[in-house]
């Protein structure tokens, strides 16, 4: 089900994906572009019902994979919306050679959405390089995996202990410990987060966790204080 999160920004939750036995909920964003068409951020598994809802909302012009881990549903979307341009984070084109990417994402927003969203690449991490977005109209910052939040009862057994130790479980989205430890290029990552903190953000959307409607600036400063 697609729900409005702010002017020109909609969210849609997908099913769960299994990563080494850990069940991750999925979420995508739909962003209205200047001509009324749509960019789809981190596409979730595509069902007939979701495809119908998306088509009713607008024409899909762009598919965005914000890091090289969020690619599982791309083939379905490319097939369903063949006219859409495909944008991937660094490293994804080499991983998914079965797909034809139109561009690799970086610090500069493509012309297609430069008047709608800003973006920055968070480098220096051994797990993945992630593109973070700022949606102008809704004043929302959009993170993929660098911020995560799971409720206490989401995991059980030894996975719950691992998730707690990793900092994945809490009241608000935090940077998991594995991503902190994998940040070897701290100066470059710090510069990227400084850019994120300069955006006049009010709300926060993450792929794995509850979105926040207010106090995004204060929360982001606290979440990245370790950096």
Phi and psi restraints in degrees (value plus and minus 20) as a CYANA .aco file:
   2 UNK   PHI    -105.9   -65.9
   2 UNK   PSI     113.9   153.9
   3 UNK   PHI    -151.7  -111.7
   3 UNK   PSI     124.4   164.4
   4 UNK   PHI     -94.3   -54.3
   4 UNK   PSI     116.7   156.7
   5 UNK   PHI    -133.1   -93.1
   5 UNK   PSI     -36.3     3.7
   6 UNK   PHI     154.3   194.3
   6 UNK   PSI     157.2   197.2
   7 UNK   PHI     -77.2   -37.2
   7 UNK   PSI      99.4   139.4
   8 UNK   PHI      52.2    92.2
   8 UNK   PSI      -3.9    36.1
   9 UNK   PHI    -158.3  -118.3
   9 UNK   PSI     105.5   145.5
  10 UNK   PHI    -145.9  -105.9
  10 UNK   PSI     132.4   172.4
  11 UNK   PHI    -137.7   -97.7
  11 UNK   PSI     128.7   168.7
  12 UNK   PHI    -163.5  -123.5
  12 UNK   PSI     103.5   143.5
  13 UNK   PHI    -108.7   -68.7
  13 UNK   PSI     118.6   158.6
  14 UNK   PHI    -124.0   -84.0
  14 UNK   PSI    -180.4  -140.4
  15 UNK   PHI    -103.0   -63.0
  15 UNK   PSI    -184.7  -144.7
  16 UNK   PHI    -117.6   -77.6
  16 UNK   PSI     127.0   167.0
  17 UNK   PHI    -134.4   -94.4
  17 UNK   PSI     125.9   165.9
  18 UNK   PHI    -120.7   -80.7
  18 UNK   PSI     100.2   140.2
  19 UNK   PHI    -142.6  -102.6
  19 UNK   PSI      82.8   122.8
  20 UNK   PHI      33.9    73.9
  20 UNK   PSI      18.3    58.3
  21 UNK   PHI      67.2   107.2
  21 UNK   PSI     -26.1    13.9
  22 UNK   PHI    -110.9   -70.9
  22 UNK   PSI     106.0   146.0
  23 UNK   PHI    -109.1   -69.1
  23 UNK   PSI      96.1   136.1
  24 UNK   PHI    -125.2   -85.2
  24 UNK   PSI     106.5   146.5
  25 UNK   PHI     -90.2   -50.2
  25 UNK   PSI     135.2   175.2
  26 UNK   PHI    -141.8  -101.8
  26 UNK   PSI     130.8   170.8
  27 UNK   PHI    -167.9  -127.9
  27 UNK   PSI     121.9   161.9
  28 UNK   PHI    -144.3  -104.3
  28 UNK   PSI     142.2   182.2
  29 UNK   PHI    -136.8   -96.8
  29 UNK   PSI     125.6   165.6
  30 UNK   PHI    -134.5   -94.5
  30 UNK   PSI     103.8   143.8
  31 UNK   PHI    -136.5   -96.5
  31 UNK   PSI     106.8   146.8
  32 UNK   PHI     -97.5   -57.5
  32 UNK   PSI     105.9   145.9
  33 UNK   PHI    -108.5   -68.5
  33 UNK   PSI     155.4   195.4
  34 UNK   PHI     -79.5   -39.5
  34 UNK   PSI     -49.4    -9.4
  35 UNK   PHI    -115.9   -75.9
  35 UNK   PSI     -10.6    29.4
  36 UNK   PHI      70.1   110.1
  36 UNK   PSI     -25.0    15.0
  37 UNK   PHI    -100.7   -60.7
  37 UNK   PSI    -197.5  -157.5
  38 UNK   PHI    -145.1  -105.1
  38 UNK   PSI     125.3   165.3
  39 UNK   PHI    -129.2   -89.2
  39 UNK   PSI     116.3   156.3
  40 UNK   PHI    -129.2   -89.2
  40 UNK   PSI      93.9   133.9
  41 UNK   PHI    -112.7   -72.7
  41 UNK   PSI     107.2   147.2
  42 UNK   PHI      31.8    71.8
  42 UNK   PSI      43.7    83.7
  43 UNK   PHI     -74.8   -34.8
  43 UNK   PSI     114.7   154.7
  44 UNK   PHI    -112.5   -72.5
  44 UNK   PSI     154.7   194.7
  45 UNK   PHI     -73.4   -33.4
  45 UNK   PSI     111.8   151.8
  46 UNK   PHI    -113.5   -73.5
  46 UNK   PSI     100.7   140.7
  47 UNK   PHI    -125.6   -85.6
  47 UNK   PSI     146.2   186.2
  48 UNK   PHI     -81.1   -41.1
  48 UNK   PSI     -60.5   -20.5
  49 UNK   PHI     -84.9   -44.9
  49 UNK   PSI     -62.1   -22.1
  50 UNK   PHI     -87.4   -47.4
  50 UNK   PSI     -62.0   -22.0
  51 UNK   PHI     -80.3   -40.3
  51 UNK   PSI     -58.5   -18.5
  52 UNK   PHI     -86.8   -46.8
  52 UNK   PSI     -64.6   -24.6
  53 UNK   PHI     -82.6   -42.6
  53 UNK   PSI     -63.2   -23.2
  54 UNK   PHI     -83.5   -43.5
  54 UNK   PSI     -65.4   -25.4
  55 UNK   PHI     -83.0   -43.0
  55 UNK   PSI     -54.0   -14.0
  56 UNK   PHI     -90.4   -50.4
  56 UNK   PSI     -47.0    -7.0
  57 UNK   PHI     -98.3   -58.3
  57 UNK   PSI     -55.2   -15.2
  58 UNK   PHI     148.3   188.3
  58 UNK   PSI     152.5   192.5
  59 UNK   PHI     -97.4   -57.4
  59 UNK   PSI     112.8   152.8
  60 UNK   PHI    -102.0   -62.0
  60 UNK   PSI      96.3   136.3
  61 UNK   PHI    -126.9   -86.9
  61 UNK   PSI     -39.7     0.3
  62 UNK   PHI    -167.1  -127.1
  62 UNK   PSI     120.4   160.4
  63 UNK   PHI    -137.1   -97.1
  63 UNK   PSI     107.5   147.5
  64 UNK   PHI    -139.9   -99.9
  64 UNK   PSI     100.2   140.2
  65 UNK   PHI    -123.9   -83.9
  65 UNK   PSI      83.3   123.3
  66 UNK   PHI     -95.0   -55.0
  66 UNK   PSI     -34.6     5.4
  67 UNK   PHI    -169.7  -129.7
  67 UNK   PSI     155.5   195.5
  68 UNK   PHI    -101.8   -61.8
  68 UNK   PSI     -18.3    21.7
  69 UNK   PHI    -113.3   -73.3
  69 UNK   PSI     -44.6    -4.6
  70 UNK   PHI    -118.1   -78.1
  70 UNK   PSI      61.2   101.2
  71 UNK   PHI    -159.4  -119.4
  71 UNK   PSI     -22.7    17.3
  72 UNK   PHI     -82.0   -42.0
  72 UNK   PSI     -50.8   -10.8
  73 UNK   PHI    -120.6   -80.6
  73 UNK   PSI     -17.4    22.6
  74 UNK   PHI     -79.8   -39.8
  74 UNK   PSI     -61.8   -21.8
  75 UNK   PHI     -78.4   -38.4
  75 UNK   PSI     -61.3   -21.3
  76 UNK   PHI     -81.8   -41.8
  76 UNK   PSI     -61.8   -21.8
  77 UNK   PHI     -92.8   -52.8
  77 UNK   PSI     -58.5   -18.5
  78 UNK   PHI     -82.1   -42.1
  78 UNK   PSI     -59.6   -19.6
  79 UNK   PHI     -88.3   -48.3
  79 UNK   PSI     -62.4   -22.4
  80 UNK   PHI     -94.8   -54.8
  80 UNK   PSI     -50.5   -10.5
  81 UNK   PHI    -149.6  -109.6
  81 UNK   PSI      50.2    90.2
  82 UNK   PHI     -84.7   -44.7
  82 UNK   PSI     -39.1     0.9
  83 UNK   PHI    -103.9   -63.9
  83 UNK   PSI     -30.4     9.6
  84 UNK   PHI     -93.4   -53.4
  84 UNK   PSI     122.8   162.8
  85 UNK   PHI    -101.0   -61.0
  85 UNK   PSI     124.4   164.4
  86 UNK   PHI    -129.8   -89.8
  86 UNK   PSI     101.3   141.3
  87 UNK   PHI    -136.7   -96.7
  87 UNK   PSI     111.0   151.0
  88 UNK   PHI    -149.9  -109.9
  88 UNK   PSI     132.7   172.7
  89 UNK   PHI     -89.0   -49.0
  89 UNK   PSI     140.9   180.9
  90 UNK   PHI     -73.3   -33.3
  90 UNK   PSI     115.4   155.4
  91 UNK   PHI      73.6   113.6
  91 UNK   PSI     -35.7     4.3
  92 UNK   PHI     -97.0   -57.0
  92 UNK   PSI     -56.8   -16.8
  93 UNK   PHI     -80.4   -40.4
  93 UNK   PSI     -57.6   -17.6
  94 UNK   PHI     -90.0   -50.0
  94 UNK   PSI     -52.7   -12.7
  95 UNK   PHI     -95.6   -55.6
  95 UNK   PSI     -57.1   -17.1
  96 UNK   PHI    -135.4   -95.4
  96 UNK   PSI      51.0    91.0
  97 UNK   PHI     -92.2   -52.2
  97 UNK   PSI     -27.9    12.1
  98 UNK   PHI     -98.5   -58.5
  98 UNK   PSI     -31.8     8.2
  99 UNK   PHI    -129.5   -89.5
  99 UNK   PSI     131.6   171.6
 100 UNK   PHI    -126.5   -86.5
 100 UNK   PSI      87.2   127.2
 101 UNK   PHI    -108.5   -68.5
 101 UNK   PSI     120.1   160.1
 102 UNK   PHI    -105.3   -65.3
 102 UNK   PSI     -47.1    -7.1
 103 UNK   PHI    -182.6  -142.6
 103 UNK   PSI     133.8   173.8
 104 UNK   PHI    -119.0   -79.0
 104 UNK   PSI     110.8   150.8
 105 UNK   PHI     -96.7   -56.7
 105 UNK   PSI     127.0   167.0
 106 UNK   PHI    -167.4  -127.4
 106 UNK   PSI    -166.2  -126.2
 107 UNK   PHI     -97.1   -57.1
 107 UNK   PSI     -44.0    -4.0
 108 UNK   PHI    -121.1   -81.1
 108 UNK   PSI     107.5   147.5
 109 UNK   PHI     -88.2   -48.2
 109 UNK   PSI     114.3   154.3
 110 UNK   PHI     -79.4   -39.4
 110 UNK   PSI     134.8   174.8
 111 UNK   PHI     -76.4   -36.4
 111 UNK   PSI     -49.8    -9.8
 112 UNK   PHI     -76.8   -36.8
 112 UNK   PSI     -54.9   -14.9
 113 UNK   PHI    -151.6  -111.6
 113 UNK   PSI      -1.5    38.5
 114 UNK   PHI     -84.3   -44.3
 114 UNK   PSI     -45.7    -5.7
 115 UNK   PHI    -110.9   -70.9
 115 UNK   PSI     -17.9    22.1
 116 UNK   PHI    -137.4   -97.4
 116 UNK   PSI     -57.2   -17.2
 117 UNK   PHI    -159.0  -119.0
 117 UNK   PSI     125.5   165.5
 118 UNK   PHI    -118.3   -78.3
 118 UNK   PSI     145.1   185.1
 119 UNK   PHI    -174.2  -134.2
 119 UNK   PSI     139.0   179.0
 120 UNK   PHI    -168.1  -128.1
 120 UNK   PSI     127.6   167.6
 121 UNK   PHI    -112.2   -72.2
 121 UNK   PSI     108.4   148.4
 122 UNK   PHI    -114.1   -74.1
 122 UNK   PSI      85.2   125.2
 123 UNK   PHI    -113.1   -73.1
 123 UNK   PSI    -193.3  -153.3
 124 UNK   PHI      57.5    97.5
 124 UNK   PSI      -4.8    35.2
 125 UNK   PHI    -136.0   -96.0
 125 UNK   PSI     114.2   154.2
 126 UNK   PHI     -95.7   -55.7
 126 UNK   PSI     -39.5     0.5
 127 UNK   PHI    -100.9   -60.9
 127 UNK   PSI     -72.4   -32.4
 128 UNK   PHI    -182.6  -142.6
 128 UNK   PSI     141.7   181.7
 129 UNK   PHI    -124.0   -84.0
 129 UNK   PSI     106.4   146.4
 130 UNK   PHI    -137.2   -97.2
 130 UNK   PSI     121.9   161.9
 131 UNK   PHI    -118.6   -78.6
 131 UNK   PSI     103.9   143.9
 132 UNK   PHI    -123.7   -83.7
 132 UNK   PSI     119.6   159.6
 133 UNK   PHI    -138.1   -98.1
 133 UNK   PSI     132.5   172.5
 134 UNK   PHI    -146.2  -106.2
 134 UNK   PSI      98.1   138.1
 135 UNK   PHI    -111.8   -71.8
 135 UNK   PSI      97.8   137.8
 136 UNK   PHI     -80.0   -40.0
 136 UNK   PSI     -74.2   -34.2
 137 UNK   PHI     -82.1   -42.1
 137 UNK   PSI     -58.6   -18.6
 138 UNK   PHI    -115.7   -75.7
 138 UNK   PSI     -28.5    11.5
 139 UNK   PHI      36.6    76.6
 139 UNK   PSI      18.8    58.8
 140 UNK   PHI    -125.2   -85.2
 140 UNK   PSI     112.8   152.8
 141 UNK   PHI    -110.5   -70.5
 141 UNK   PSI     116.9   156.9
 142 UNK   PHI    -139.7   -99.7
 142 UNK   PSI      92.7   132.7
 143 UNK   PHI    -128.7   -88.7
 143 UNK   PSI     133.9   173.9
 144 UNK   PHI    -123.1   -83.1
 144 UNK   PSI    -102.4   -62.4
 145 UNK   PHI    -129.9   -89.9
 145 UNK   PSI     -34.7     5.3
 146 UNK   PHI     -91.2   -51.2
 146 UNK   PSI     -35.9     4.1
 147 UNK   PHI    -147.0  -107.0
 147 UNK   PSI     110.9   150.9
 148 UNK   PHI    -161.2  -121.2
 148 UNK   PSI     132.9   172.9
 149 UNK   PHI    -174.4  -134.4
 149 UNK   PSI     100.7   140.7
 150 UNK   PHI    -142.2  -102.2
 150 UNK   PSI     119.8   159.8
 151 UNK   PHI     -88.6   -48.6
 151 UNK   PSI     141.9   181.9
 152 UNK   PHI     -77.8   -37.8
 152 UNK   PSI     -56.4   -16.4
 153 UNK   PHI    -110.4   -70.4
 153 UNK   PSI     -11.5    28.5
 154 UNK   PHI     -88.9   -48.9
 154 UNK   PSI     -62.2   -22.2
 155 UNK   PHI    -127.0   -87.0
 155 UNK   PSI     139.0   179.0
 156 UNK   PHI    -155.5  -115.5
 156 UNK   PSI     145.8   185.8
 157 UNK   PHI      42.1    82.1
 157 UNK   PSI    -164.4  -124.4
 158 UNK   PHI     -87.2   -47.2
 158 UNK   PSI     -45.3    -5.3
 159 UNK   PHI     -87.2   -47.2
 159 UNK   PSI     -53.5   -13.5
 160 UNK   PHI     -83.9   -43.9
 160 UNK   PSI     -60.5   -20.5
 161 UNK   PHI     -85.6   -45.6
 161 UNK   PSI     -61.9   -21.9
 162 UNK   PHI     -83.8   -43.8
 162 UNK   PSI     -64.7   -24.7
 163 UNK   PHI     -83.4   -43.4
 163 UNK   PSI     -58.7   -18.7
 164 UNK   PHI     -85.4   -45.4
 164 UNK   PSI     -64.7   -24.7
 165 UNK   PHI     -84.3   -44.3
 165 UNK   PSI     -50.2   -10.2
 166 UNK   PHI    -102.0   -62.0
 166 UNK   PSI     -30.2     9.8
 167 UNK   PHI      59.3    99.3
 167 UNK   PSI       0.4    40.4
 168 UNK   PHI    -101.1   -61.1
 168 UNK   PSI     -41.9    -1.9
 169 UNK   PHI    -120.4   -80.4
 169 UNK   PSI     108.9   148.9
 170 UNK   PHI     156.4   196.4
 170 UNK   PSI    -197.0  -157.0
 171 UNK   PHI    -100.1   -60.1
 171 UNK   PSI     -49.6    -9.6
 172 UNK   PHI    -155.3  -115.3
 172 UNK   PSI     140.5   180.5
 173 UNK   PHI     -81.9   -41.9
 173 UNK   PSI     115.6   155.6
 174 UNK   PHI    -152.9  -112.9
 174 UNK   PSI     146.0   186.0
 175 UNK   PHI    -102.1   -62.1
 175 UNK   PSI      95.7   135.7
 176 UNK   PHI     -76.5   -36.5
 176 UNK   PSI     127.1   167.1
 177 UNK   PHI     -78.8   -38.8
 177 UNK   PSI     -54.4   -14.4
 178 UNK   PHI     -83.8   -43.8
 178 UNK   PSI     -54.3   -14.3
 179 UNK   PHI     -93.8   -53.8
 179 UNK   PSI     -53.7   -13.7
 180 UNK   PHI     -84.1   -44.1
 180 UNK   PSI     -67.6   -27.6
 181 UNK   PHI     -85.4   -45.4
 181 UNK   PSI     -50.2   -10.2
 182 UNK   PHI    -102.5   -62.5
 182 UNK   PSI     -23.7    16.3
 183 UNK   PHI    -104.3   -64.3
 183 UNK   PSI      68.8   108.8
 184 UNK   PHI    -107.8   -67.8
 184 UNK   PSI     -47.6    -7.6
 185 UNK   PHI    -116.4   -76.4
 185 UNK   PSI      52.1    92.1
 186 UNK   PHI     -88.0   -48.0
 186 UNK   PSI     -56.1   -16.1
 187 UNK   PHI     -83.2   -43.2
 187 UNK   PSI     -64.2   -24.2
 188 UNK   PHI     -86.9   -46.9
 188 UNK   PSI     -61.7   -21.7
 189 UNK   PHI     -84.8   -44.8
 189 UNK   PSI     -59.3   -19.3
 190 UNK   PHI     -83.3   -43.3
 190 UNK   PSI     -60.0   -20.0
 191 UNK   PHI     -83.9   -43.9
 191 UNK   PSI     -59.4   -19.4
 192 UNK   PHI     -86.6   -46.6
 192 UNK   PSI     -63.5   -23.5
 193 UNK   PHI     -87.5   -47.5
 193 UNK   PSI     -52.5   -12.5
 194 UNK   PHI     -80.3   -40.3
 194 UNK   PSI     -58.7   -18.7
 195 UNK   PHI     -84.6   -44.6
 195 UNK   PSI     -62.6   -22.6
 196 UNK   PHI     -79.4   -39.4
 196 UNK   PSI     -61.8   -21.8
 197 UNK   PHI     -91.2   -51.2
 197 UNK   PSI     -37.2     2.8
 198 UNK   PHI    -100.5   -60.5
 198 UNK   PSI     -38.7     1.3
 199 UNK   PHI     -87.8   -47.8
 199 UNK   PSI     122.2   162.2
 200 UNK   PHI     -99.3   -59.3
 200 UNK   PSI      41.4    81.4
 201 UNK   PHI     -98.7   -58.7
 201 UNK   PSI     126.5   166.5
 202 UNK   PHI    -138.7   -98.7
 202 UNK   PSI     -55.4   -15.4
 203 UNK   PHI    -145.3  -105.3
 203 UNK   PSI     147.8   187.8
 204 UNK   PHI    -159.9  -119.9
 204 UNK   PSI     111.6   151.6
 205 UNK   PHI    -140.2  -100.2
 205 UNK   PSI     114.6   154.6
 206 UNK   PHI    -148.8  -108.8
 206 UNK   PSI     135.4   175.4
 207 UNK   PHI     -92.3   -52.3
 207 UNK   PSI     -54.1   -14.1
 208 UNK   PHI    -144.2  -104.2
 208 UNK   PSI      63.2   103.2
 209 UNK   PHI     131.6   171.6
 209 UNK   PSI     154.1   194.1
 210 UNK   PHI     -98.3   -58.3
 210 UNK   PSI     111.5   151.5
 211 UNK   PHI     -88.0   -48.0
 211 UNK   PSI     133.4   173.4
 212 UNK   PHI    -135.4   -95.4
 212 UNK   PSI     110.4   150.4
 213 UNK   PHI    -108.1   -68.1
 213 UNK   PSI     -36.3     3.7
 214 UNK   PHI    -170.0  -130.0
 214 UNK   PSI     148.5   188.5
 215 UNK   PHI      41.7    81.7
 215 UNK   PSI       8.2    48.2
 216 UNK   PHI     -81.6   -41.6
 216 UNK   PSI     -63.4   -23.4
 217 UNK   PHI     -77.3   -37.3
 217 UNK   PSI     -70.7   -30.7
 218 UNK   PHI     -83.4   -43.4
 218 UNK   PSI     -59.1   -19.1
 219 UNK   PHI     -87.9   -47.9
 219 UNK   PSI     -62.4   -22.4
 220 UNK   PHI     -82.6   -42.6
 220 UNK   PSI     -61.2   -21.2
 221 UNK   PHI     -80.2   -40.2
 221 UNK   PSI     -61.9   -21.9
 222 UNK   PHI     -90.0   -50.0
 222 UNK   PSI     -60.5   -20.5
 223 UNK   PHI     -86.8   -46.8
 223 UNK   PSI     -50.4   -10.4
 224 UNK   PHI    -128.4   -88.4
 224 UNK   PSI      -3.8    36.2
 225 UNK   PHI     -80.8   -40.8
 225 UNK   PSI     -51.2   -11.2
 226 UNK   PHI     -81.3   -41.3
 226 UNK   PSI     -46.1    -6.1
